[in-house]
């Protein structure tokens, strides 16, 4: 069962690795995210919780909500 679970979890693991690589490469950019947690952290949590497809979709929707007119604030993964 654990081998099957690892195989099924590979896409989500790859997605979280890409997000971590993004953070390493762009660590020098100032944070301008209006939400807490940040958009990359939110997407990473969503991928871990819901899988690569749904988690990525949730992250894309979150990024689309980010605008100067947005109030931002606390927005945890649900």
N, CA, C and O atoms as a Maestro MAE file, in Angstrom:
{
 s_m_m2io_version
 :::
 2.0.0
}

f_m_ct {
 s_m_title
 :::
 protein
 m_atom[312] {
  # First column is atom index #
  i_m_mmod_type
  r_m_x_coord
  r_m_y_coord
  r_m_z_coord
  i_m_residue_number
  s_m_chain_name
  s_m_pdb_residue_name
  s_m_pdb_atom_name
  i_m_atomic_number
  :::
  1 25 0.818 -1.197 0.000 1 A "UNK " " N  " 7
  2 3 0.000 0.000 0.000 1 A "UNK " " CA " 6
  3 2 0.857 1.253 0.000 1 A "UNK " " C  " 6
  4 15 0.514 2.230 -0.666 1 A "UNK " " O  " 8
  5 25 1.960 1.247 0.731 2 A "UNK " " N  " 7
  6 3 2.789 2.448 0.792 2 A "UNK " " CA " 6
  7 2 3.462 2.739 -0.546 2 A "UNK " " C  " 6
  8 15 3.685 3.903 -0.879 2 A "UNK " " O  " 8
  9 25 3.790 1.703 -1.319 3 A "UNK " " N  " 7
  10 3 4.392 1.913 -2.635 3 A "UNK " " CA " 6
  11 2 3.381 2.582 -3.553 3 A "UNK " " C  " 6
  12 15 3.721 3.523 -4.271 3 A "UNK " " O  " 8
  13 25 2.148 2.107 -3.535 4 A "UNK " " N  " 7
  14 3 1.095 2.706 -4.348 4 A "UNK " " CA " 6
  15 2 0.840 4.149 -3.926 4 A "UNK " " C  " 6
  16 15 0.652 5.021 -4.775 4 A "UNK " " O  " 8
  17 25 0.834 4.400 -2.645 5 A "UNK " " N  " 7
  18 3 0.615 5.752 -2.132 5 A "UNK " " CA " 6
  19 2 1.730 6.695 -2.592 5 A "UNK " " C  " 6
  20 15 1.473 7.854 -2.920 5 A "UNK " " O  " 8
  21 25 2.953 6.199 -2.613 6 A "UNK " " N  " 7
  22 3 4.081 7.015 -3.079 6 A "UNK " " CA " 6
  23 2 3.974 7.307 -4.569 6 A "UNK " " C  " 6
  24 15 4.265 8.420 -5.008 6 A "UNK " " O  " 8
  25 25 3.564 6.325 -5.338 7 A "UNK " " N  " 7
  26 3 3.420 6.523 -6.784 7 A "UNK " " CA " 6
  27 2 2.325 7.541 -7.067 7 A "UNK " " C  " 6
  28 15 2.502 8.424 -7.905 7 A "UNK " " O  " 8
  29 25 1.209 7.428 -6.386 8 A "UNK " " N  " 7
  30 3 0.098 8.359 -6.576 8 A "UNK " " CA " 6
  31 2 0.490 9.763 -6.128 8 A "UNK " " C  " 6
  32 15 0.029 10.746 -6.708 8 A "UNK " " O  " 8
  33 25 1.327 9.868 -5.112 9 A "UNK " " N  " 7
  34 3 1.728 11.168 -4.585 9 A "UNK " " CA " 6
  35 2 2.859 11.848 -5.343 9 A "UNK " " C  " 6
  36 15 3.214 12.981 -5.019 9 A "UNK " " O  " 8
  37 25 3.438 11.182 -6.349 10 A "UNK " " N  " 7
  38 3 4.557 11.769 -7.087 10 A "UNK " " CA " 6
  39 2 4.214 13.089 -7.782 10 A "UNK " " C  " 6
  40 15 5.006 14.026 -7.686 10 A "UNK " " O  " 8
  41 25 3.081 13.215 -8.474 11 A "UNK " " N  " 7
  42 3 2.775 14.508 -9.101 11 A "UNK " " CA " 6
  43 2 2.676 15.654 -8.093 11 A "UNK " " C  " 6
  44 15 3.163 16.753 -8.357 11 A "UNK " " O  " 8
  45 25 2.060 15.408 -6.957 12 A "UNK " " N  " 7
  46 3 1.959 16.449 -5.929 12 A "UNK " " CA " 6
  47 2 3.339 16.803 -5.394 12 A "UNK " " C  " 6
  48 15 3.627 17.973 -5.144 12 A "UNK " " O  " 8
  49 25 4.183 15.814 -5.218 13 A "UNK " " N  " 7
  50 3 5.547 16.059 -4.747 13 A "UNK " " CA " 6
  51 2 6.321 16.905 -5.761 13 A "UNK " " C  " 6
  52 15 7.044 17.828 -5.384 13 A "UNK " " O  " 8
  53 25 6.165 16.586 -7.041 14 A "UNK " " N  " 7
  54 3 6.838 17.357 -8.092 14 A "UNK " " CA " 6
  55 2 6.339 18.802 -8.105 14 A "UNK " " C  " 6
  56 15 7.126 19.730 -8.289 14 A "UNK " " O  " 8
  57 25 5.043 18.989 -7.910 15 A "UNK " " N  " 7
  58 3 4.488 20.343 -7.868 15 A "UNK " " CA " 6
  59 2 5.037 21.155 -6.717 15 A "UNK " " C  " 6
  60 15 5.363 22.331 -6.883 15 A "UNK " " O  " 8
  61 25 5.143 20.541 -5.551 16 A "UNK " " N  " 7
  62 3 5.685 21.273 -4.401 16 A "UNK " " CA " 6
  63 2 7.171 21.564 -4.593 16 A "UNK " " C  " 6
  64 15 7.658 22.596 -4.131 16 A "UNK " " O  " 8
  65 25 7.897 20.675 -5.264 17 A "UNK " " N  " 7
  66 3 9.309 20.949 -5.559 17 A "UNK " " CA " 6
  67 2 9.454 22.154 -6.482 17 A "UNK " " C  " 6
  68 15 10.365 22.964 -6.305 17 A "UNK " " O  " 8
  69 25 8.564 22.279 -7.465 18 A "UNK " " N  " 7
  70 3 8.609 23.439 -8.360 18 A "UNK " " CA " 6
  71 2 8.363 24.738 -7.598 18 A "UNK " " C  " 6
  72 15 9.019 25.746 -7.859 18 A "UNK " " O  " 8
  73 25 7.429 24.717 -6.669 19 A "UNK " " N  " 7
  74 3 7.144 25.913 -5.874 19 A "UNK " " CA " 6
  75 2 8.345 26.259 -4.995 19 A "UNK " " C  " 6
  76 15 8.701 27.430 -4.862 19 A "UNK " " O  " 8
  77 25 8.964 25.254 -4.400 20 A "UNK " " N  " 7
  78 3 10.148 25.510 -3.572 20 A "UNK " " CA " 6
  79 2 11.293 26.056 -4.418 20 A "UNK " " C  " 6
  80 15 12.027 26.936 -3.967 20 A "UNK " " O  " 8
  81 25 11.455 25.551 -5.630 21 A "UNK " " N  " 7
  82 3 12.489 26.069 -6.529 21 A "UNK " " CA " 6
  83 2 12.200 27.528 -6.880 21 A "UNK " " C  " 6
  84 15 13.116 28.349 -6.931 21 A "UNK " " O  " 8
  85 25 10.940 27.847 -7.119 22 A "UNK " " N  " 7
  86 3 10.545 29.233 -7.387 22 A "UNK " " CA " 6
  87 2 10.950 30.133 -6.227 22 A "UNK " " C  " 6
  88 15 11.487 31.220 -6.443 22 A "UNK " " O  " 8
  89 25 10.701 29.694 -5.015 23 A "UNK " " N  " 7
  90 3 11.055 30.500 -3.837 23 A "UNK " " CA " 6
  91 2 12.564 30.682 -3.708 23 A "UNK " " C  " 6
  92 15 13.029 31.754 -3.321 23 A "UNK " " O  " 8
  93 25 13.333 29.639 -4.032 24 A "UNK " " N  " 7
  94 3 14.794 29.739 -3.946 24 A "UNK " " CA " 6
  95 2 15.327 30.715 -4.995 24 A "UNK " " C  " 6
  96 15 16.203 31.529 -4.703 24 A "UNK " " O  " 8
  97 25 14.800 30.631 -6.207 25 A "UNK " " N  " 7
  98 3 15.284 31.485 -7.290 25 A "UNK " " CA " 6
  99 2 14.891 32.947 -7.068 25 A "UNK " " C  " 6
  100 15 15.688 33.845 -7.341 25 A "UNK " " O  " 8
  101 25 13.683 33.194 -6.582 26 A "UNK " " N  " 7
  102 3 13.179 34.560 -6.458 26 A "UNK " " CA " 6
  103 2 13.115 35.054 -5.018 26 A "UNK " " C  " 6
  104 15 12.286 35.904 -4.696 26 A "UNK " " O  " 8
  105 25 13.980 34.533 -4.145 27 A "UNK " " N  " 7
  106 3 13.955 34.941 -2.740 27 A "UNK " " CA " 6
  107 2 14.284 36.419 -2.565 27 A "UNK " " C  " 6
  108 15 13.883 37.023 -1.570 27 A "UNK " " O  " 8
  109 25 14.990 36.998 -3.495 28 A "UNK " " N  " 7
  110 3 15.429 38.383 -3.372 28 A "UNK " " CA " 6
  111 2 14.333 39.390 -3.710 28 A "UNK " " C  " 6
  112 15 14.479 40.574 -3.404 28 A "UNK " " O  " 8
  113 25 13.253 38.957 -4.326 29 A "UNK " " N  " 7
  114 3 12.146 39.874 -4.626 29 A "UNK " " CA " 6
  115 2 11.387 40.211 -3.347 29 A "UNK " " C  " 6
  116 15 11.147 39.328 -2.524 29 A "UNK " " O  " 8
  117 25 11.009 41.464 -3.172 30 A "UNK " " N  " 7
  118 3 10.235 41.808 -1.970 30 A "UNK " " CA " 6
  119 2 8.843 41.176 -2.024 30 A "UNK " " C  " 6
  120 15 8.240 41.069 -3.092 30 A "UNK " " O  " 8
  121 25 8.357 40.771 -0.894 31 A "UNK " " N  " 7
  122 3 7.027 40.168 -0.814 31 A "UNK " " CA " 6
  123 2 5.968 41.254 -0.942 31 A "UNK " " C  " 6
  124 15 5.985 42.239 -0.203 31 A "UNK " " O  " 8
  125 25 5.057 41.071 -1.871 32 A "UNK " " N  " 7
  126 3 3.990 42.050 -2.053 32 A "UNK " " CA " 6
  127 2 2.616 41.395 -1.977 32 A "UNK " " C  " 6
  128 15 1.618 41.976 -2.402 32 A "UNK " " O  " 8
  129 25 2.574 40.195 -1.441 33 A "UNK " " N  " 7
  130 3 1.316 39.465 -1.349 33 A "UNK " " CA " 6
  131 2 0.418 40.099 -0.295 33 A "UNK " " C  " 6
  132 15 0.861 40.407 0.812 33 A "UNK " " O  " 8
  133 25 -0.839 40.289 -0.649 34 A "UNK " " N  " 7
  134 3 -1.805 40.899 0.261 34 A "UNK " " CA " 6
  135 2 -2.452 39.868 1.186 34 A "UNK " " C  " 6
  136 15 -3.132 40.221 2.149 34 A "UNK " " O  " 8
  137 25 -2.232 38.614 0.884 35 A "UNK " " N  " 7
  138 3 -2.873 37.547 1.642 35 A "UNK " " CA " 6
  139 2 -1.888 36.875 2.588 35 A "UNK " " C  " 6
  140 15 -0.673 36.962 2.413 35 A "UNK " " O  " 8
  141 25 -2.432 36.216 3.576 36 A "UNK " " N  " 7
  142 3 -1.642 35.382 4.485 36 A "UNK " " CA " 6
  143 2 -2.303 34.018 4.516 36 A "UNK " " C  " 6
  144 15 -3.484 33.970 4.861 36 A "UNK " " O  " 8
  145 25 -1.679 32.931 4.198 37 A "UNK " " N  " 7
  146 3 -0.297 32.773 3.776 37 A "UNK " " CA " 6
  147 2 -0.069 33.326 2.370 37 A "UNK " " C  " 6
  148 15 -1.024 33.621 1.652 37 A "UNK " " O  " 8
  149 25 1.191 33.463 1.984 38 A "UNK " " N  " 7
  150 3 1.526 33.990 0.657 38 A "UNK " " CA " 6
  151 2 0.946 33.069 -0.415 38 A "UNK " " C  " 6
  152 15 0.583 31.926 -0.138 38 A "UNK " " O  " 8
  153 25 0.865 33.578 -1.631 39 A "UNK " " N  " 7
  154 3 0.262 32.793 -2.713 39 A "UNK " " CA " 6
  155 2 1.028 31.499 -2.983 39 A "UNK " " C  " 6
  156 15 0.416 30.462 -3.241 39 A "UNK " " O  " 8
  157 25 2.357 31.550 -2.927 40 A "UNK " " N  " 7
  158 3 3.117 30.318 -3.173 40 A "UNK " " CA " 6
  159 2 2.929 29.322 -2.032 40 A "UNK " " C  " 6
  160 15 2.822 28.121 -2.276 40 A "UNK " " O  " 8
  161 25 2.886 29.800 -0.800 41 A "UNK " " N  " 7
  162 3 2.661 28.918 0.350 41 A "UNK " " CA " 6
  163 2 1.247 28.323 0.283 41 A "UNK " " C  " 6
  164 15 1.058 27.137 0.553 41 A "UNK " " O  " 8
  165 25 0.258 29.147 -0.075 42 A "UNK " " N  " 7
  166 3 -1.126 28.693 -0.214 42 A "UNK " " CA " 6
  167 2 -1.212 27.582 -1.262 42 A "UNK " " C  " 6
  168 15 -1.836 26.546 -1.031 42 A "UNK " " O  " 8
  169 25 -0.578 27.807 -2.418 43 A "UNK " " N  " 7
  170 3 -0.622 26.813 -3.486 43 A "UNK " " CA " 6
  171 2 0.061 25.520 -3.057 43 A "UNK " " C  " 6
  172 15 -0.426 24.429 -3.355 43 A "UNK " " O  " 8
  173 25 1.179 25.639 -2.363 44 A "UNK " " N  " 7
  174 3 1.876 24.448 -1.872 44 A "UNK " " CA " 6
  175 2 0.991 23.663 -0.906 44 A "UNK " " C  " 6
  176 15 0.896 22.440 -1.007 44 A "UNK " " O  " 8
  177 25 0.349 24.351 0.021 45 A "UNK " " N  " 7
  178 3 -0.543 23.676 0.975 45 A "UNK " " CA " 6
  179 2 -1.727 23.033 0.261 45 A "UNK " " C  " 6
  180 15 -2.135 21.925 0.610 45 A "UNK " " O  " 8
  181 25 -2.281 23.723 -0.740 46 A "UNK " " N  " 7
  182 3 -3.420 23.178 -1.484 46 A "UNK " " CA " 6
  183 2 -3.020 21.932 -2.267 46 A "UNK " " C  " 6
  184 15 -3.790 20.974 -2.336 46 A "UNK " " O  " 8
  185 25 -1.828 21.935 -2.856 47 A "UNK " " N  " 7
  186 3 -1.360 20.763 -3.601 47 A "UNK " " CA " 6
  187 2 -1.164 19.580 -2.665 47 A "UNK " " C  " 6
  188 15 -1.542 18.457 -3.000 47 A "UNK " " O  " 8
  189 25 -0.581 19.817 -1.503 48 A "UNK " " N  " 7
  190 3 -0.376 18.730 -0.537 48 A "UNK " " CA " 6
  191 2 -1.719 18.175 -0.073 48 A "UNK " " C  " 6
  192 15 -1.874 16.962 0.070 48 A "UNK " " O  " 8
  193 25 -2.687 19.054 0.163 49 A "UNK " " N  " 7
  194 3 -3.976 18.630 0.704 49 A "UNK " " CA " 6
  195 2 -4.892 18.009 -0.353 49 A "UNK " " C  " 6
  196 15 -5.560 17.012 -0.079 49 A "UNK " " O  " 8
  197 25 -4.931 18.593 -1.567 50 A "UNK " " N  " 7
  198 3 -5.907 18.178 -2.571 50 A "UNK " " CA " 6
  199 2 -5.320 17.523 -3.819 50 A "UNK " " C  " 6
  200 15 -6.073 17.061 -4.676 50 A "UNK " " O  " 8
  201 25 -3.998 17.473 -3.940 51 A "UNK " " N  " 7
  202 3 -3.387 16.903 -5.136 51 A "UNK " " CA " 6
  203 2 -2.989 17.990 -6.118 51 A "UNK " " C  " 6
  204 15 -3.338 19.159 -5.951 51 A "UNK " " O  " 8
  205 25 -2.248 17.583 -7.154 52 A "UNK " " N  " 7
  206 3 -1.652 18.542 -8.073 52 A "UNK " " CA " 6
  207 2 -2.687 19.334 -8.867 52 A "UNK " " C  " 6
  208 15 -2.575 20.556 -8.956 52 A "UNK " " O  " 8
  209 25 -3.674 18.685 -9.438 53 A "UNK " " N  " 7
  210 3 -4.623 19.393 -10.301 53 A "UNK " " CA " 6
  211 2 -5.498 20.371 -9.530 53 A "UNK " " C  " 6
  212 15 -5.535 21.558 -9.853 53 A "UNK " " O  " 8
  213 25 -6.195 19.890 -8.526 54 A "UNK " " N  " 7
  214 3 -7.086 20.769 -7.772 54 A "UNK " " CA " 6
  215 2 -6.289 21.825 -7.004 54 A "UNK " " C  " 6
  216 15 -6.708 22.980 -6.940 54 A "UNK " " O  " 8
  217 25 -5.155 21.449 -6.425 55 A "UNK " " N  " 7
  218 3 -4.332 22.400 -5.689 55 A "UNK " " CA " 6
  219 2 -3.789 23.502 -6.582 55 A "UNK " " C  " 6
  220 15 -3.763 24.668 -6.186 55 A "UNK " " O  " 8
  221 25 -3.353 23.142 -7.789 56 A "UNK " " N  " 7
  222 3 -2.867 24.148 -8.738 56 A "UNK " " CA " 6
  223 2 -3.989 25.075 -9.169 56 A "UNK " " C  " 6
  224 15 -3.786 26.281 -9.308 56 A "UNK " " O  " 8
  225 25 -5.174 24.515 -9.379 57 A "UNK " " N  " 7
  226 3 -6.330 25.325 -9.754 57 A "UNK " " CA " 6
  227 2 -6.686 26.300 -8.626 57 A "UNK " " C  " 6
  228 15 -6.982 27.466 -8.886 57 A "UNK " " O  " 8
  229 25 -6.658 25.835 -7.401 58 A "UNK " " N  " 7
  230 3 -6.941 26.717 -6.262 58 A "UNK " " CA " 6
  231 2 -5.896 27.832 -6.171 58 A "UNK " " C  " 6
  232 15 -6.235 28.978 -5.875 58 A "UNK " " O  " 8
  233 25 -4.630 27.501 -6.425 59 A "UNK " " N  " 7
  234 3 -3.573 28.507 -6.404 59 A "UNK " " CA " 6
  235 2 -3.745 29.531 -7.510 59 A "UNK " " C  " 6
  236 15 -3.531 30.724 -7.293 59 A "UNK " " O  " 8
  237 25 -4.134 29.073 -8.700 60 A "UNK " " N  " 7
  238 3 -4.361 29.998 -9.816 60 A "UNK " " CA " 6
  239 2 -5.516 30.948 -9.512 60 A "UNK " " C  " 6
  240 15 -5.443 32.137 -9.820 60 A "UNK " " O  " 8
  241 25 -6.584 30.423 -8.906 61 A "UNK " " N  " 7
  242 3 -7.708 31.291 -8.533 61 A "UNK " " CA " 6
  243 2 -7.282 32.301 -7.484 61 A "UNK " " C  " 6
  244 15 -7.720 33.451 -7.514 61 A "UNK " " O  " 8
  245 25 -6.441 31.887 -6.569 62 A "UNK " " N  " 7
  246 3 -5.947 32.792 -5.520 62 A "UNK " " CA " 6
  247 2 -5.120 33.919 -6.127 62 A "UNK " " C  " 6
  248 15 -5.286 35.080 -5.752 62 A "UNK " " O  " 8
  249 25 -4.236 33.589 -7.057 63 A "UNK " " N  " 7
  250 3 -3.415 34.604 -7.719 63 A "UNK " " CA " 6
  251 2 -4.296 35.558 -8.518 63 A "UNK " " C  " 6
  252 15 -4.018 36.756 -8.575 63 A "UNK " " O  " 8
  253 25 -5.354 35.039 -9.136 64 A "UNK " " N  " 7
  254 3 -6.264 35.894 -9.900 64 A "UNK " " CA " 6
  255 2 -7.005 36.882 -9.000 64 A "UNK " " C  " 6
  256 15 -7.375 37.964 -9.454 64 A "UNK " " O  " 8
  257 25 -7.225 36.531 -7.737 65 A "UNK " " N  " 7
  258 3 -7.908 37.439 -6.803 65 A "UNK " " CA " 6
  259 2 -7.016 38.576 -6.333 65 A "UNK " " C  " 6
  260 15 -7.508 39.576 -5.809 65 A "UNK " " O  " 8
  261 25 -5.717 38.434 -6.516 66 A "UNK " " N  " 7
  262 3 -4.772 39.431 -6.021 66 A "UNK " " CA " 6
  263 2 -4.780 40.648 -6.946 66 A "UNK " " C  " 6
  264 15 -4.418 40.543 -8.118 66 A "UNK " " O  " 8
  265 25 -5.183 41.775 -6.430 67 A "UNK " " N  " 7
  266 3 -5.197 43.028 -7.183 67 A "UNK " " CA " 6
  267 2 -5.086 44.189 -6.205 67 A "UNK " " C  " 6
  268 15 -5.285 44.003 -5.004 67 A "UNK " " O  " 8
  269 25 -4.774 45.377 -6.694 68 A "UNK " " N  " 7
  270 3 -4.683 46.534 -5.795 68 A "UNK " " CA " 6
  271 2 -6.001 46.842 -5.078 68 A "UNK " " C  " 6
  272 15 -5.994 47.469 -4.018 68 A "UNK " " O  " 8
  273 25 -7.112 46.413 -5.637 69 A "UNK " " N  " 7
  274 3 -8.414 46.677 -5.026 69 A "UNK " " CA " 6
  275 2 -8.805 45.623 -3.995 69 A "UNK " " C  " 6
  276 15 -9.786 45.793 -3.271 69 A "UNK " " O  " 8
  277 25 -8.048 44.547 -3.928 70 A "UNK " " N  " 7
  278 3 -8.347 43.461 -2.993 70 A "UNK " " CA " 6
  279 2 -7.939 43.848 -1.577 70 A "UNK " " C  " 6
  280 15 -6.887 44.451 -1.363 70 A "UNK " " O  " 8
  281 25 -8.778 43.496 -0.622 71 A "UNK " " N  " 7
  282 3 -8.464 43.788 0.781 71 A "UNK " " CA " 6
  283 2 -7.396 42.836 1.316 71 A "UNK " " C  " 6
  284 15 -6.674 43.184 2.251 71 A "UNK " " O  " 8
  285 25 -7.288 41.640 0.734 72 A "UNK " " N  " 7
  286 3 -6.314 40.665 1.216 72 A "UNK " " CA " 6
  287 2 -6.749 40.086 2.544 72 A "UNK " " C  " 6
  288 15 -7.943 39.920 2.790 72 A "UNK " " O  " 8
  289 25 -5.787 39.778 3.406 73 A "UNK " " N  " 7
  290 3 -6.090 39.248 4.732 73 A "UNK " " CA " 6
  291 2 -5.812 37.768 4.845 73 A "UNK " " C  " 6
  292 15 -5.157 37.172 3.990 73 A "UNK " " O  " 8
  293 25 -6.317 37.188 5.910 74 A "UNK " " N  " 7
  294 3 -6.118 35.767 6.187 74 A "UNK " " CA " 6
  295 2 -6.996 34.938 5.259 74 A "UNK " " C  " 6
  296 15 -8.207 35.147 5.189 74 A "UNK " " O  " 8
  297 25 -6.385 33.998 4.547 75 A "UNK " " N  " 7
  298 3 -7.095 33.162 3.583 75 A "UNK " " CA " 6
  299 2 -6.483 31.763 3.598 75 A "UNK " " C  " 6
  300 15 -5.714 31.421 2.700 75 A "UNK " " O  " 8
  301 25 -6.811 30.946 4.608 76 A "UNK " " N  " 7
  302 3 -6.213 29.613 4.693 76 A "UNK " " CA " 6
  303 2 -6.800 28.646 3.662 76 A "UNK " " C  " 6
  304 15 -7.882 28.876 3.122 76 A "UNK " " O  " 8
  305 25 -6.077 27.578 3.405 77 A "UNK " " N  " 7
  306 3 -6.564 26.515 2.522 77 A "UNK " " CA " 6
  307 2 -7.680 25.793 3.249 77 A "UNK " " C  " 6
  308 15 -7.507 25.387 4.399 77 A "UNK " " O  " 8
  309 25 -8.813 25.627 2.607 78 A "UNK " " N  " 7
  310 3 -9.959 24.936 3.219 78 A "UNK " " CA " 6
  311 2 -10.283 23.678 2.481 78 A "UNK " " C  " 6
  312 15 -11.217 22.967 2.853 78 A "UNK " " O  " 8
  :::
 }
 m_bond[311] {
  # First column is bond index #
  i_m_from
  i_m_to
  i_m_order
  :::
  1 1 2 1
  2 2 3 1
  3 3 4 2
  4 3 5 1
  5 5 6 1
  6 6 7 1
  7 7 8 2
  8 7 9 1
  9 9 10 1
  10 10 11 1
  11 11 12 2
  12 11 13 1
  13 13 14 1
  14 14 15 1
  15 15 16 2
  16 15 17 1
  17 17 18 1
  18 18 19 1
  19 19 20 2
  20 19 21 1
  21 21 22 1
  22 22 23 1
  23 23 24 2
  24 23 25 1
  25 25 26 1
  26 26 27 1
  27 27 28 2
  28 27 29 1
  29 29 30 1
  30 30 31 1
  31 31 32 2
  32 31 33 1
  33 33 34 1
  34 34 35 1
  35 35 36 2
  36 35 37 1
  37 37 38 1
  38 38 39 1
  39 39 40 2
  40 39 41 1
  41 41 42 1
  42 42 43 1
  43 43 44 2
  44 43 45 1
  45 45 46 1
  46 46 47 1
  47 47 48 2
  48 47 49 1
  49 49 50 1
  50 50 51 1
  51 51 52 2
  52 51 53 1
  53 53 54 1
  54 54 55 1
  55 55 56 2
  56 55 57 1
  57 57 58 1
  58 58 59 1
  59 59 60 2
  60 59 61 1
  61 61 62 1
  62 62 63 1
  63 63 64 2
  64 63 65 1
  65 65 66 1
  66 66 67 1
  67 67 68 2
  68 67 69 1
  69 69 70 1
  70 70 71 1
  71 71 72 2
  72 71 73 1
  73 73 74 1
  74 74 75 1
  75 75 76 2
  76 75 77 1
  77 77 78 1
  78 78 79 1
  79 79 80 2
  80 79 81 1
  81 81 82 1
  82 82 83 1
  83 83 84 2
  84 83 85 1
  85 85 86 1
  86 86 87 1
  87 87 88 2
  88 87 89 1
  89 89 90 1
  90 90 91 1
  91 91 92 2
  92 91 93 1
  93 93 94 1
  94 94 95 1
  95 95 96 2
  96 95 97 1
  97 97 98 1
  98 98 99 1
  99 99 100 2
  100 99 101 1
  101 101 102 1
  102 102 103 1
  103 103 104 2
  104 103 105 1
  105 105 106 1
  106 106 107 1
  107 107 108 2
  108 107 109 1
  109 109 110 1
  110 110 111 1
  111 111 112 2
  112 111 113 1
  113 113 114 1
  114 114 115 1
  115 115 116 2
  116 115 117 1
  117 117 118 1
  118 118 119 1
  119 119 120 2
  120 119 121 1
  121 121 122 1
  122 122 123 1
  123 123 124 2
  124 123 125 1
  125 125 126 1
  126 126 127 1
  127 127 128 2
  128 127 129 1
  129 129 130 1
  130 130 131 1
  131 131 132 2
  132 131 133 1
  133 133 134 1
  134 134 135 1
  135 135 136 2
  136 135 137 1
  137 137 138 1
  138 138 139 1
  139 139 140 2
  140 139 141 1
  141 141 142 1
  142 142 143 1
  143 143 144 2
  144 143 145 1
  145 145 146 1
  146 146 147 1
  147 147 148 2
  148 147 149 1
  149 149 150 1
  150 150 151 1
  151 151 152 2
  152 151 153 1
  153 153 154 1
  154 154 155 1
  155 155 156 2
  156 155 157 1
  157 157 158 1
  158 158 159 1
  159 159 160 2
  160 159 161 1
  161 161 162 1
  162 162 163 1
  163 163 164 2
  164 163 165 1
  165 165 166 1
  166 166 167 1
  167 167 168 2
  168 167 169 1
  169 169 170 1
  170 170 171 1
  171 171 172 2
  172 171 173 1
  173 173 174 1
  174 174 175 1
  175 175 176 2
  176 175 177 1
  177 177 178 1
  178 178 179 1
  179 179 180 2
  180 179 181 1
  181 181 182 1
  182 182 183 1
  183 183 184 2
  184 183 185 1
  185 185 186 1
  186 186 187 1
  187 187 188 2
  188 187 189 1
  189 189 190 1
  190 190 191 1
  191 191 192 2
  192 191 193 1
  193 193 194 1
  194 194 195 1
  195 195 196 2
  196 195 197 1
  197 197 198 1
  198 198 199 1
  199 199 200 2
  200 199 201 1
  201 201 202 1
  202 202 203 1
  203 203 204 2
  204 203 205 1
  205 205 206 1
  206 206 207 1
  207 207 208 2
  208 207 209 1
  209 209 210 1
  210 210 211 1
  211 211 212 2
  212 211 213 1
  213 213 214 1
  214 214 215 1
  215 215 216 2
  216 215 217 1
  217 217 218 1
  218 218 219 1
  219 219 220 2
  220 219 221 1
  221 221 222 1
  222 222 223 1
  223 223 224 2
  224 223 225 1
  225 225 226 1
  226 226 227 1
  227 227 228 2
  228 227 229 1
  229 229 230 1
  230 230 231 1
  231 231 232 2
  232 231 233 1
  233 233 234 1
  234 234 235 1
  235 235 236 2
  236 235 237 1
  237 237 238 1
  238 238 239 1
  239 239 240 2
  240 239 241 1
  241 241 242 1
  242 242 243 1
  243 243 244 2
  244 243 245 1
  245 245 246 1
  246 246 247 1
  247 247 248 2
  248 247 249 1
  249 249 250 1
  250 250 251 1
  251 251 252 2
  252 251 253 1
  253 253 254 1
  254 254 255 1
  255 255 256 2
  256 255 257 1
  257 257 258 1
  258 258 259 1
  259 259 260 2
  260 259 261 1
  261 261 262 1
  262 262 263 1
  263 263 264 2
  264 263 265 1
  265 265 266 1
  266 266 267 1
  267 267 268 2
  268 267 269 1
  269 269 270 1
  270 270 271 1
  271 271 272 2
  272 271 273 1
  273 273 274 1
  274 274 275 1
  275 275 276 2
  276 275 277 1
  277 277 278 1
  278 278 279 1
  279 279 280 2
  280 279 281 1
  281 281 282 1
  282 282 283 1
  283 283 284 2
  284 283 285 1
  285 285 286 1
  286 286 287 1
  287 287 288 2
  288 287 289 1
  289 289 290 1
  290 290 291 1
  291 291 292 2
  292 291 293 1
  293 293 294 1
  294 294 295 1
  295 295 296 2
  296 295 297 1
  297 297 298 1
  298 298 299 1
  299 299 300 2
  300 299 301 1
  301 301 302 1
  302 302 303 1
  303 303 304 2
  304 303 305 1
  305 305 306 1
  306 306 307 1
  307 307 308 2
  308 307 309 1
  309 309 310 1
  310 310 311 1
  311 311 312 2
  :::
 }
}
